[in-house]
């Protein structure tokens, strides 16, 4: 029961005669997700000439269906207000308006909106329409990052925006081969990695400032952490013997593809992971995470027969066996069945179940794999979709001590957290077994993945103060 990849929707208002640059950009957007191209008339034939499957519709309900069956859907829409209303009704992620568009009322539209330049749909070449003004200048980058949609697999726009900001600050910044934002200062042999992530879980609502409180998807998990890392890097004096690298990784919420690339290409001597610990606490450990797929195929048989075992029967028994085996191996582990699907498909019953197992740092994932495989009987098969170890960094390490001193200096009573969730720290730990790692960032982690994400400016500023002091402390401490 694989979870389908999120397919972002971009609504593009085309100029009367779209040039080749716009058509090429449409093809690139179609490779990233769903595209609704609106205009008068929409250039269906020109898009088909570029090898794209194109359908045409008008009603929002019908367009929503068509978007699941074509590279590009076209529709004739007369006004900017109609374009924005359609984008709202379809829950679009991005909107690109035709060059020269003026007097735009975004209303309650949650998508990020760009007025494009001539013959290109690139947000960097156009003008972004920001929905809400930051409460203060030092909060502007955070405010804008939260307003740009970046659901897992759709991080490119926010990566490009932040990379451009970094270059303006004089940082060496790029977007790497897998889409990670990478910003660096210093060239010395001592390497500190500040690893945040660009992506969010799906579902957006308009980002807003309510006094000095920011609401919106990603305000807590975890754009605030990443932006704090970038602002710290921009203001940092790095000693000649050191290097500080900030990475905004892609797909932390799904595959951790970005963190695996970091693990294999950006070695470090210490790591700070950008996840909400709260400004007054430090996360020093995470449970490991294993996702297990059980699958079975059974010949169809009438359930009135004695001894008949359906695919669903097999999966229920196998899931119970996995739960028992994990409990025997590690009583503190947490097991949850994420979903079960079993149904007839002609003369065969086919079924899948996905199980989530959270394991404490002292439980080896090799032992867990062996216990699970031994517990599941044929014809059910076992596949490990993901298996990352738990992590625990001793409080005696220089990195933890640097944060402890920084927290105290900022007036906090240090708290050290061990979380039952997981993060990209676990991904790095698959091979980085001797690298001290902690997680630090502003925000209440209980708001992660909820429609209540919100961040107070005071919390953000306190975290920035602590982070900057801890980084300077580590850089100036003996190796």
C-alpha positions in Angstrom: 0.0 0.0 0.0 2.5 2.6 -1.2 1.6 6.2 -0.5 1.4 8.0 -3.8 3.8 10.9 -4.3 2.3 14.3 -3.9 1.7 16.0 -7.2 1.8 19.8 -6.8 -0.6 21.9 -8.9 0.6 25.1 -10.7 -2.0 27.3 -12.3 -0.5 29.4 -15.1 -2.2 32.4 -16.7 -0.7 32.6 -20.2 -0.1 35.8 -22.2 -2.2 36.1 -25.4 0.7 34.6 -27.5 3.0 32.5 -25.3 6.5 32.5 -26.5 8.8 29.5 -26.7 10.3 30.3 -23.3 6.9 30.0 -21.6 6.1 26.8 -23.4 9.4 25.3 -22.4 8.8 26.3 -18.8 5.4 24.7 -19.0 6.9 21.5 -20.0 9.4 21.7 -17.1 6.5 22.3 -14.7 4.7 19.4 -16.1 7.7 17.2 -15.2 7.4 18.3 -11.6 3.6 18.0 -11.1 0.2 19.0 -12.5 -0.3 22.1 -14.6 -3.4 24.0 -15.4 -2.7 26.5 -18.3 -5.4 29.1 -18.6 -5.7 31.8 -21.3 -7.7 33.0 -24.3 -7.3 30.7 -26.1 -5.0 28.2 -24.4 -2.3 26.8 -26.7 -3.2 23.1 -26.6 -1.7 22.3 -30.0 1.6 24.0 -29.2 1.9 22.0 -26.0 1.1 18.7 -27.8 3.9 19.6 -30.3 6.2 19.4 -27.3 5.1 15.8 -26.6 2.8 16.6 -23.7 -0.6 15.0 -23.1 -3.1 17.8 -23.1 -6.8 17.9 -22.1 -9.2 20.8 -22.1 -11.9 21.6 -19.6 -13.6 24.5 -17.8 -15.6 23.6 -14.7 -13.4 23.3 -11.6 -14.8 19.9 -10.7 -14.1 18.5 -14.2 -10.7 20.1 -14.3 -9.8 18.4 -11.0 -10.5 15.0 -12.7 -8.7 15.9 -15.9 -5.6 17.0 -14.0 -5.1 13.4 -12.8 -4.9 12.2 -16.4 -2.8 14.6 -18.4 0.5 16.4 -18.3 -1.2 19.8 -18.9 -4.9 20.7 -18.7 -6.0 23.9 -20.6 -9.0 26.1 -20.0 -10.2 29.5 -21.2 -10.4 32.0 -18.2 -11.1 35.6 -18.8 -9.9 37.6 -15.7 -7.2 37.5 -13.1 -10.0 37.2 -10.4 -11.3 34.1 -12.2 -7.8 32.6 -12.4 -7.3 33.1 -8.6 -10.8 31.7 -7.8 -10.0 28.6 -9.9 -6.7 28.2 -8.1 -8.4 28.5 -4.8 -11.1 26.0 -5.7 -8.5 23.5 -6.9 -6.2 24.0 -3.9 -3.3 25.0 -6.1 0.2 25.2 -4.7 1.6 27.8 -7.1 0.1 30.5 -9.4 1.9 32.2 -12.2 0.2 35.3 -13.6 0.7 36.9 -17.0 3.3 39.7 -17.3 1.9 43.1 -16.4 -0.8 41.9 -14.1 -1.8 44.6 -11.6 -4.3 45.2 -8.8 -4.3 41.6 -7.5 -6.4 40.7 -4.5 -5.2 37.3 -3.1 -8.0 37.0 -0.6 -7.8 33.6 1.1 -5.8 31.9 -1.6 -3.1 29.7 0.0 -0.9 29.3 -3.1 2.2 31.4 -3.6 1.7 33.9 -6.5 4.2 35.3 -9.0 3.6 37.9 -11.7 5.9 36.6 -14.4 8.4 38.4 -16.6 8.2 38.3 -20.4 8.7 34.8 -22.0 9.5 33.0 -18.8 7.6 31.4 -15.9 10.7 31.5 -13.6 9.8 32.9 -10.1 13.3 34.4 -9.8 12.7 36.5 -12.9 9.2 37.6 -11.9 7.7 39.5 -9.0 6.3 37.5 -6.0 3.2 38.8 -4.4 3.6 38.4 -0.6 0.4 37.9 1.2 1.5 39.1 4.7 4.1 41.5 5.9 6.6 40.4 8.5 6.2 41.9 12.0 9.8 43.2 11.8 12.7 43.2 9.4 14.5 40.3 11.1 11.4 38.1 10.5 11.0 38.9 6.8 13.0 35.9 5.5 11.1 33.5 7.7 7.8 35.1 6.7 8.5 34.7 3.0 9.9 31.1 3.3 6.7 30.0 4.9 4.6 31.6 2.2 6.3 29.6 -0.6 4.7 26.1 -1.0 7.2 23.3 -0.6 5.4 20.0 0.0 7.8 17.0 -0.2 8.9 16.6 -3.8 8.1 20.2 -4.7 10.9 22.1 -2.9 12.6 23.7 -5.9 10.9 27.1 -5.7 11.8 27.7 -2.0 15.3 26.3 -2.6 15.9 28.8 -5.4 14.5 31.6 -3.4 16.7 30.9 -0.4 19.7 30.3 -2.5 19.3 33.7 -4.1 19.0 35.3 -0.7 22.2 33.6 0.4 24.1 34.9 -2.6 22.9 38.4 -1.8 24.5 37.9 1.7 27.8 37.0 0.2 27.5 33.2 0.9 28.6 30.4 -1.4 25.2 28.9 -2.2 23.8 26.4 -4.7 21.0 23.9 -5.3 22.7 20.5 -5.6 22.0 17.4 -7.8 19.0 16.2 -5.7 17.5 19.6 -5.0 19.1 20.4 -1.6 19.9 24.0 -0.8 23.6 24.1 0.2 25.2 27.3 1.7 28.8 27.4 3.0 31.2 29.8 4.7 34.8 28.9 5.4 37.2 26.3 4.0 39.0 24.9 7.0 39.3 21.3 8.0 36.9 21.4 11.0 33.4 21.0 9.6 30.1 21.9 11.3 26.9 20.9 9.5 23.6 22.7 10.2 21.0 20.4 8.5 17.5 21.7 8.1 14.8 20.6 5.6 12.9 22.5 2.9 9.8 20.4 2.7 6.5 20.2 4.6 3.6 17.8 4.7 0.7 18.5 2.5 -2.2 20.9 3.2 -1.7 24.7 3.2 -3.6 27.7 4.4 -2.7 31.4 4.0 0.3 32.3 6.0 -0.5 35.2 8.3 1.0 37.4 11.0 -1.2 37.9 14.1 0.8 40.6 15.9 4.1 38.8 16.4 2.8 35.3 15.9 3.2 33.6 12.5 0.7 30.9 11.4 1.1 28.7 8.4 2.4 25.3 7.2 6.1 25.0 7.9 6.3 27.8 10.5 7.3 25.2 13.1 8.2 22.1 11.0 10.7 23.2 10.1 11.3 26.4 8.0 11.9 28.4 11.2 14.9 26.2 12.0 16.3 26.4 8.5 15.9 30.2 8.2 17.6 30.7 11.6 20.5 28.5 10.4 20.9 30.6 7.2 20.7 33.9 9.1 23.2 32.7 11.6 25.6 31.7 8.8 25.2 35.0 7.1 26.3 36.9 10.3 29.0 34.4 11.3 32.8 35.0 11.4 34.2 31.5 10.6 37.8 30.9 11.9 40.4 30.0 9.3 40.5 26.4 10.5 36.8 25.8 10.1 33.9 25.5 7.7 30.2 25.8 8.5 27.7 24.4 6.0 23.9 24.9 6.0 21.9 22.4 4.0 18.1 22.6 3.4 17.3 19.0 2.6 14.5 17.7 0.4 12.0 15.1 1.2 12.6 14.8 4.9 8.9 14.1 5.4 8.9 11.1 3.0 12.1 9.4 1.7 14.9 11.4 3.3 16.5 11.4 -0.1 18.1 14.7 0.6 19.7 13.6 3.8 21.0 10.4 2.2 22.8 12.6 -0.3 24.1 14.8 2.5 25.4 11.6 4.3 27.3 10.5 1.2 28.6 13.9 0.0 29.0 16.4 2.8 31.1 14.9 5.7 31.1 16.7 9.0 32.7 16.6 12.4 29.5 17.7 14.2 25.9 18.2 13.2 23.0 20.3 14.3 19.6 19.2 12.8 16.9 21.7 12.3 13.8 20.4 14.1 11.7 22.1 16.7 13.1 21.3 20.1 11.7 24.6 21.5 14.0 27.5 22.0 14.8 26.5 25.6 15.7 22.8 25.0 18.1 20.6 23.1 17.3 17.3 21.5 20.1 14.8 22.1 18.4 11.6 20.8 15.7 10.1 18.6 14.1 6.7 18.3 14.9 4.8 15.1 12.3 4.3 12.5 11.5 1.1 10.5 8.7 1.0 7.9 7.7 -2.5 7.0 5.6 -3.7 4.1 3.8 -7.0 4.3 2.5 -8.5 1.1 0.6 -11.6 0.1 -1.2 -13.1 -2.9 -3.7 -16.0 -2.4 -5.9 -17.9 -4.9 -9.5 -16.8 -4.6 -11.6 -19.2 -2.6 -15.1 -19.2 -1.2 -15.1 -18.2 2.5 -17.7 -20.9 3.3 -15.0 -23.5 2.8 -13.3 -25.0 5.9 -9.8 -23.7 6.5 -10.0 -21.0 3.9 -7.4 -18.2 4.6 -8.0 -14.9 2.9 -5.3 -12.4 2.1 -6.7 -10.2 4.8 -6.5 -13.1 7.3 -2.8 -13.6 6.4 -2.0 -10.0 6.9 -3.8 -9.7 10.2 -1.9 -12.7 11.6 1.4 -11.4 10.2 0.9 -8.0 11.7 0.2 -9.5 15.1 3.3 -11.7 14.8 5.4 -8.6 14.0 4.0 -6.8 17.0 4.8 -9.7 19.3 8.3 -10.2 17.9 9.1 -6.5 18.3 7.8 -6.4 21.9 9.9 -9.4 22.8 13.0 -7.9 21.3 12.5 -4.3 22.6 9.7 -3.7 25.2 10.1 0.1 24.7 9.5 0.0 21.0 6.3 1.4 19.5 4.4 -0.4 16.8 1.5 0.9 14.7 -0.2 -0.5 11.6 -0.5 2.4 9.2 -2.9 0.7 6.8 -4.2 -2.6 5.4 -5.5 -3.2 1.9 -6.7 -6.6 0.7 -9.2 -7.4 -2.1 -10.0 -9.7 -4.9 -8.3 -9.2 -8.2 -9.8 -11.8 -10.6 -8.7 -15.2 -9.5 -6.2 -13.9 -6.9 -6.6 -12.1 -3.6 -3.8 -9.5 -3.1 -3.1 -7.6 0.0 -0.5 -5.2 1.6 0.0 -3.8 5.1 2.4 -1.1 6.2 3.7 -1.2 9.7 5.6 1.6 11.5 8.1 0.6 14.2 9.8 3.1 16.4 12.9 1.6 18.2 15.0 3.0 21.0 18.7 3.8 20.3 19.9 0.7 22.2 18.0 -1.6 19.8 20.0 -2.5 16.8 18.1 -2.4 13.5 19.9 -5.6 12.3 18.3 -7.4 15.3 14.9 -5.9 14.5 15.1 -7.0 10.9 16.0 -10.5 11.8 13.2 -10.8 14.4 10.6 -9.5 12.0 11.6 -11.8 9.2 11.6 -14.8 11.5 8.1 -13.9 12.8 6.3 -13.8 9.4 5.4 -17.0 7.8 4.9 -17.7 4.1 3.2 -16.9 1.9 3.4 -13.4 3.4 6.5 -11.6 2.3 8.4 -8.8 4.2 10.0 -5.7 2.7 11.7 -3.0 4.7 10.8 0.3 3.1 13.0 2.2 5.5 15.1 1.3 8.5 17.2 3.9 10.3 18.7 3.5 13.7 18.1 5.3 16.9 20.5 8.0 17.9 21.8 9.2 21.3 24.5 11.8 21.7 26.2 11.8 25.1 25.8 15.1 27.1 29.6 15.1 27.6 30.4 15.9 24.0 31.7 19.3 23.0 28.6 20.0 20.9 26.1 19.4 23.7 28.2 21.4 26.1 28.4 24.3 23.7 24.6 24.4 23.5 24.2 24.0 27.2 26.4 27.0 27.9 24.6 29.0 25.2 21.2 28.2 26.7 22.3 29.2 30.2 23.8 32.4 28.8 20.5 33.3 27.2 18.6 32.8 30.4 17.2 29.3 29.8 17.4 26.4 32.1 18.8 23.7 29.7 16.6 20.7 29.1 17.9 17.7 27.1 15.2 15.8 25.2 15.1 12.2 23.8 12.3 12.0 21.3 10.3 9.0 20.1 9.9 10.5 16.7 12.7 10.5 14.1 14.5 13.0 11.9 17.2 13.3 9.3 19.6 12.7 12.2 18.7 9.0 12.0 19.5 9.0 8.3 23.0 10.3 8.9 23.5 7.8 11.7 23.2 4.9 9.3 26.9 5.4 8.6 28.0 8.4 10.7 28.4 6.4 13.9 31.0 8.5 15.6 29.7 12.0 14.7 28.1 14.0 17.6 24.6 15.2 16.6 21.9 17.2 18.3 18.7 18.8 17.1 17.8 22.4 17.9 15.1 24.8 16.6 12.3 27.1 17.6 8.7 26.0 18.0 6.4 23.5 19.7 6.9 20.1 18.1 3.4 19.1 19.2 2.1 21.4 16.5 4.0 19.5 13.7 1.7 18.3 10.9 -1.3 19.9 12.4 -3.5 22.8 11.2 -2.4 24.8 14.2 1.3 25.5 13.4 2.2 28.8 14.8 5.4 30.5 16.0 6.0 33.4 18.3 8.6 36.0 17.2 10.1 35.9 20.7 10.6 32.2 20.5 12.3 32.5 17.1 14.6 35.3 18.3 15.6 33.4 21.4 16.5 30.4 19.4 18.6 32.5 17.0 20.5 33.9 20.0 21.2 30.5 21.4 22.1 29.0 18.1 24.6 31.8 17.2 26.3 31.5 20.6 26.5 27.7 20.5 28.0 27.7 17.0 30.6 30.3 18.0 31.4 28.3 21.1 31.9 25.1 19.1 34.0 26.8 16.5 36.3 28.4 19.1 36.7 25.3 21.3 39.7 23.0 21.0 39.1 20.2 18.5 
